[in-house]
């Protein structure tokens, strides 16, 4: 009886109180669900202290233990940073942080001679202050993650000066993109009439395509050094493989990711007939800074044939050598190019744009509801930017959770398909060994809780990928 009475009382509340309560309740429900999943995975890290039988051929006990301790530290960090984030978000909502920041933005605009009619100007000041607050509260967590956790486990390559310079640069570049794009979007919504959602969606589509096009050529080089892959066997083999599947390759770059971290990666970008491939130097055994450091520490360059090297140097290089051999790099690229050939990139863009259109359409339906604004402390005004924030971030959050899960499931499916594509190119054996090496270099833990894995992993667990490759590898 008491439960039904409390439910009746809730429904008798004003609409804005019900909306606010539902948003807060859902936010904490998601947080508790994520914490439950993380605790399940954490139990795996704590209890799986020996290499399982099926992993015996893949991982040595020393790497397994390093990986276990690294993931355990990351899990602890994730718990505390997640708890802080949830409490911070709750306090901002409960104590009217959003309307306060909006009023503060109005005051700043007033000092500069801009009245309340300059809503777009006030919106930009609001965005600047909000991102500044977010960057400031996130900085201690980012510092701890980089200089304590990543440092402790041998991944961090940054100095404090480099990190801070990088953070300031990121903030400035973000504002240079965010503020002009936001002002144009708000202007389009203001003047777009009944069909503004179509124009707003088309504008965001154009912006996203432009950013994808210019990112690697103009934005990424502000942070990392890109150099063309030198002429040689690897470059020739990449070009041959690209040509064999009609991939319109124009350039191959090596990015100096080792300045930041020893984690490795590879990707391709570009539209139509202008595709480029980017390889992290940490992915390439020949380019890896770590491997050069080993050689320098030993006081000599190991010969390419391995002759004349002392046993101590051989052992040191064997135990610490990072990156993949050329054949393995080609297999990883075969997988990446599989995503292109099988249309995964285009499918992801289509899904993203369909979702974007749906969200703008629903935004157009909901933007006139004053109770949505009142729920978050806006009783006298309904600023467009605040409407975007409330509807996209809070009202759509249940939909976003479901969509995110569906995209994670789809991503895993795409990964298996890309592995199968690399198989067809005859790269199964090399991809098999590359996946093991990359897992070792990045200290990935190969044992996972099924529920945690299903909800979070955009890539299938290592054992599942190796199993799928195995039959072909043995043929």
N, C-alpha and C positions, 0 to 999 in steps of 0.2 A: 504493500500500500504506500509506504514511504517513498519508494523509488518513483511510482507513478505520479505522486504528488509533486516531487521535485521536477519531473519532466513537464508536468502541467505548468508549474511555476516558470520554468524556462521559456515555454511557448507564450506565456503571458507577458514576458519582457518585451520592451520595444525592439523593433527589427534590428536597429544598429547594435544593441547589446548582444542579441543572438548571433549576429555576424561576427562581432569581435570575439565572443566566447568560442565560437566554432573554429575560428582561425587559430586562436591560441591553443585550443584542445588538439587540433589536428597537428600543429607544429610539435607539440610534446609527444603525441602518439608516434609520429615519424621518428623523433629522436630516440624514444624508448625502444622502438622496433630495431633501429640501427644499432643501438647499444646492446640489445639482446643478441643480434647477429654477430657483433664484434666479440662478445663474450664467448660465444660458441667457438669462434675461430681462435680466440686467445687460449681456450682450453686445449686446442690442438697443438698450439705452439708450446704450451707448458708440458703436455704429456708425451708428445712424440719426440723423445730425446735420442732415439737411435734410428739409423737409416732403415726404413722399411725394406723387406725382402725384395719387392718388385723394383726398388730404386737402386739396388746394390751395384748394378752395372753402370748406373748413370751418375751417381753422386758419391764422393768420398765422405767419410764421417766428419772430417775437419770443416769442409765447405758446408755440410749439412748443419753443423752446430753454429757456424758463423751466421748462416742464413736464418736459423731459428732465433738467435739472439737479436739479430737486426730487426726481424719482423715483430718480435716481442716488444722491443723498444718503440718501434713505429706505432704499434697497437696502443701502448700506454699513452704515447703522445697524442694520438688521435682521440683517445677517450677524454683527456683533459681539455684539449683544444675544442672538441665538440661540445663538451659541457659548458665551457666558457661562452662559446658562440651562442648556444641556446639560451643561457641566462641573460647574456647581453641583449639578444633580440627580444626576449620577454620584457626586460626592463624598459627598453626603448618603446615598446608598445604600451605597457602599463602606465608609464609616466609621460606619455605624450611626446616622445622624442621627435616624431615626424612633424607634427604641427609646430613644435618649438623651433625646429630647424628652418621650417618654411617662414615663420615670423622673423627669425634672425636674418634670413636671406632678404626679406622685405626691408628690414632696417638698413642693411648694407646698401641695398639699391637706393633707398631714400637718401642716404648720405651722399650718394653719387648723383642725385638729382633725378632718379627714375621712380616714378610713382607706381601705384598698384596696377595701373593700366598696362605697364610693361611686364606682362606675365612671363613672357619667354625669357627676358633678361633675368627675372627673379628665379626662374626655373634653372637657368645655367649656374647661377650663384649657389642654389640649393644643391645641384649635382656636384659642384666643385667642393663644397663643404662636406657633403655626404661621403664622397670618395676620399677626401683628406682624413676624415674621421675613421673610415674603414681601413685605410692604409696605416694609420697611426696605431690603431688597436691590434692590427694584424702583424705589425713589425716585430714585437717581442717574440711571438710564436714562430715567425719565419726565421729570426735570428737563432732561436733555440734549435729549431729543426736542422738548420744548415750547419751551425758551429758546434752543436753538441751531438746530435744523433748521426747526421751524415759524416761528420768529422770522426767520431768514435769508430765508425764502421768503414772508414777509408774511402768514402766517396767524395767528400768535399774537397775542391781544389781552389776555392776562393779565399782571398784575404778580406778582412773587414772593410777596408777602403774600397775594394772592387765591388763588394756586395752593396754598400751604401750608394756608390755611384750608379750602379745598375738599378737599384730601387728608385732613385730620383729620376733617372732617365726613363724608366718604365712609366712612372707617374706622369711625367711631362708628355710623353708620346701618347699615353692613354687620353689625357685631357685634350690634346691637339686633334684627336679623332672624335672623342665622345661629345665634346661641346658643340662643334659645328654640325655634326650629324643630328644630335638631339634638337638643336634649334630649328633645323630644316624640317625634321619630322613633326615637331610641335606646330610649326607654321602650316604644314600640309594638312594636319588634322583640323586646324582652326579654319582654313579657307576651303576645305574639301567638300563642304556640303554634305548631302545625304550619303554620298558614296565615298566619303573620305577614307574608309577602311581599305578600299581597293587601291587608292593612290598611295596610302601609307605603306601597304604591303609591297607595292611595286617599287617604292623608294627604298625600303629595307632590302629588297631583292637585289637592286642595282648596287647598293652600298656593299652588301656582302660579296658580290661578284668582283667588284673593284678591289676590295680589301684582299681577297684571295689572290687576285692578279698581282697586286703591288707588294704584298707582304714580304715575300722572299727576296725581291729585288731591292726594295727601299726601306722596309721596316726592320726585318731580321738583321741586316748588316750593321744596323746601329748598335746591336748588342753582341754580335759574334762575327768572327772573321771567316769569310767564304773564299776559298781558293779553288780554281779549276783542278780536277783530278789530273795529275800529270800523265802524259802519253806513256803507254806501257801495256803490258799484257791484260791487266784488270780492266782498263778503260776499253780496250779493243773487244774483250769478251762481253762487257756490258752493252756495247754498241751492237754487237752481233745478236745478242739475246733480244734486245729491244726491237731490232729489225725483223727478227724471226716471228714476232707477234704483232708487227705493224705499230709498235709504240713510237709516236713521233718525237723521239728524243732530240733535244738541241744541245743541252749541256749537262755535264756531271760535275758537281761540286763536292768538296770536303769542307765541313764546318768544324771549327775549332771548339767543339763542345767541352774538351778537356780543361779549358780555362775555368769552367764552372763546376763540372762534376765528372766522375768517371763512369756514369751510366751511359749506355749506348743506344743508338737509334738509326733509322733511315726512313726517308719519305720521298714522295715525288709531288710536284705541284705544276700549275699552269693549265691554260685552257687551249682547246682545239689543237692546232699543229705546233704548239710551242711548249713542250713538256721538259722539265728539268728534274734530275735526280739529285738528292742531297744525302751524303753519307757522313755520319759523325766520325771524327777521327778515332774515337774510342771503339768504334765497330771494326776498324781495320787493324789487323795485327801489325802490318808494316808501318802504320802511322801512329799507333798508340803511344802517347807520351809516357805512360807507365812502363812500357817495354823499353823505351829509350832510357828511362831513368835507371832501370835495372842494369842496362849495359854500361851506363856512365858510372854507377856505383861500383861495378866490378872492375872498372878501369880499362876496359877493352871492348871493342866491337865484336860480338860473336860472328864468325864467318858464316856465310849463307849455307855452306855445306855441313856446318856443325863440327868440322874437324879442328883440332887444336884448342878447343874450348876446355877449360878445366871442368872436372865433374861438379865442383861447387857452383860454378856459373850455370851449367846446364840444369842443375837441380833448382837453382833460384829462379831461372827463367821459366822452367817447367811449372813451378809452384805458383808463380805470380803472373805469368804471361797472360795478356788480356787481348780480347778481340778475336776476330775470325780470319781464317785463311781465305785466299781469293775465291776458291771454289765455294766456300760456305757463304761468303758475302754475296756471290752470284745467286745462291739458293735463296737467301733472305730477300734479295731483289726480285727473284722469280715469284716469291710469295706476294710482295708489294705490287708488282706489275699484274699479278692475278686479280687483285682488287680492281684495277683499271679495266682489264680485259673482260671481266665478268660483270662490269657495270655497277660495281658496289658504290663507287664514288658518286655516280649520277643518281643512283637510287637513294642514297643518303641525302643528296641535295633536294631531290623531289619530295621526300618525306619531310625534310626540314621546312621547305617552302609551303607545303600543304598545311603543316602544323601552324606555321606563321600566319597564313591566310585565315585559318579557322580562328586563331586567337584574336586577330584584328577584327574579324566579323563579330565575335562574341563581345569584344571590347566595345564595339559600336552599339551593341544591344544594351550593355550594362552601364555605359558612361553617364546616362541621364538619371541613374538611381541615386538620389541624394542620401539615402540611408547608408550606402556604401561609404561615402565620404564622412558622414556623421559618425560611423563606427570607429573611425580612426582620428576623430577629433576635429574634423573640418565641417563646422556647422554653418558658417556664413559664406564659404566660397568653395568652388569645385575646380581647382586648377587641373589642367589637362595632364601635366607630368605626374601629379599625385594620383590621378585616376589610373594612369599607366602602371604606376608602382603598386597600387592597391590591387588592381585586377590581375595583372600579370604575375606578381610575386605572391600574393596572399590568396585571392579568390581561386586562381587556377592551380594552387599547389597540389590538391588531390589528383587532378588530371595530369599534372607534370610528373608526379610520382609513378603513376601507371604507365605513362608514355616512356619515361626513363627505363623502367623495367623491360618493357617491350623492345626498346632499342638495344638494350644489353643482350637480350636473347637473340635478336637479329644479328648483332655484331658477332656473337660466338659462331653463328651459322656461317656468316661471311668468312670468318677466319678459317674454319674447316674447308670451305670451298677454295680459298686462296692457297691453302696447303696442298689440296688435291691438284690445283693448277700447277704448282711447282713440281709436283710428282710427275705430271704429264710431260713437263719439260726435261724429265730425267734427273731432277735435283733432289729426290727423296732422301738419299743417303747423306748428302751434304746438308740438307735442311735439318735432318735428324740431329746431326752432330752440332750444327749451328745453334739450334734451340737449347741444347744441353749447355753449350758454352755461354750463351747469352743469359741463361738462367743462373749459371755460376757467377758470371761477371757482375750481374745485377743483384746477387744474393736473393733470388726468388725462392720462396719456400714451396716445395712441390706437393705438400699434403694440405688439403683444405676441407673444411666442413662443407657438406653438400648444400646446405641452405644458404650459407654465406657466399659460397661460390656462385650459386644460381642467381642470387640477387645482385652481386657486385661485379663479377668477372666479365669484362667485355671480351676477353680472350679465354679460350677453353683452358683448363688446367693442363700443365705440361704433360702429365702421363697420358691424358686422353689424346693430345696432339701426336705424341710419339707412337701411341698404339695405332692411330689411323695411318701413320707413315710407315709403320713397321713392315706390313705385308709387302708393300712395294719395294721397300729397302732390301728385303731378303730375296726378292725375285732375281 
